[in-house]
Amino acid sequence: MLRIAVPNKGSLSEPAVEMLREAGYRQRRDHRELVLPDPDNDVEFFFLRPRDIAVYVGSGTVDVGITGRDLMLDSESSAVEHLPLGFARSTFRFATTAGQATSVADVAGRRVATSYPVLVAAHLRAQGVAPAAVVRLDGAVETAIRLGVADVIADVVETGTTLRAAGLEVFGEPILRSEAVLVRRSDVDEPRGLDVLTRRIQGVLTAREYVLMDYDVPLELVDSAVAITPGLESPTVSPLHDSDWAAVRVMVPRKETNRVMDDLYGVGARAILVTSIHACRI
């Protein structure tokens, strides 16, 4: 039975549960449940603190888990990234008082406050920069400079609004671009059942990224229409009752749906329909 760790709370929790549910796995209805067997799919779920998941996976207590790339790297465990999951994206940046730094070299000899000390220290070593200290703080670190415990902070930056409100500005290149990832242990063979879990999750990711598009097009315009919608491998082209027309079915990137519909209509396609994909195997 495959043992899967799932975030118990935080920004990773609900998207992870929804992804697993879309992949056909049983999920808990009561947030107080910490262990949930799913015998029909030969898996068992353990709901754990996101920061602990990579540690449990690395120790072999569970086989795989869903956590953040940042949390995995900060854990110092033997867990490794198996599959990026496309949600909970974030960017880690350095920040300090406006005008005080322009590059990572300016961190040298300064105190750096962060919730991810291992990740930040490893990044600075890779850049050949020696800070005075890396100070671990749990929770928000924006006030660390004002309170005198640090000269620089390293934190998640989305729009920068929170930092600007604290009188700070980002500098240098991003430390890390993170997102939710499926992790497994690096020093053992892939556990039994991981291949099925991987295919199911990849099916969910593909279903979220693509839609199914159907349209009718005159036979002499099929090549022009297919050039707009090449699909993943090749579109399905079928004859219609009217022998001068053909029906085309193809997968199209969801974010390009309206542009593709406009382009198809422009070359003569009609009855253009779009359908969501709930599950697939590619």
ABEGO torsion letter per residue (X at the ends): XBBBBBBABEAAAAAAAAAAAAAGBBBBABAABABBBBAAAGBBBBBBBAAAAAAAAAAGABABBBBBAAAAAAAGBABBBABBAGBGBBBBBBBBBBGABABAAAABGBBBBBABAAAAAAAAAAAGBBBABBBBBBEBAAAAAAAGABABBBBBBBAGAAAAAAGBBBBEBBABBBBBBBBBBAABBBBBGAAAAAAAAAAAAAAAABBBBBBBBBAAAAAAAAAABAEAABBBBBBBABAABBBBBBBBBAAAAAAAAAAAAAAGBBGBBBBBBABBBX
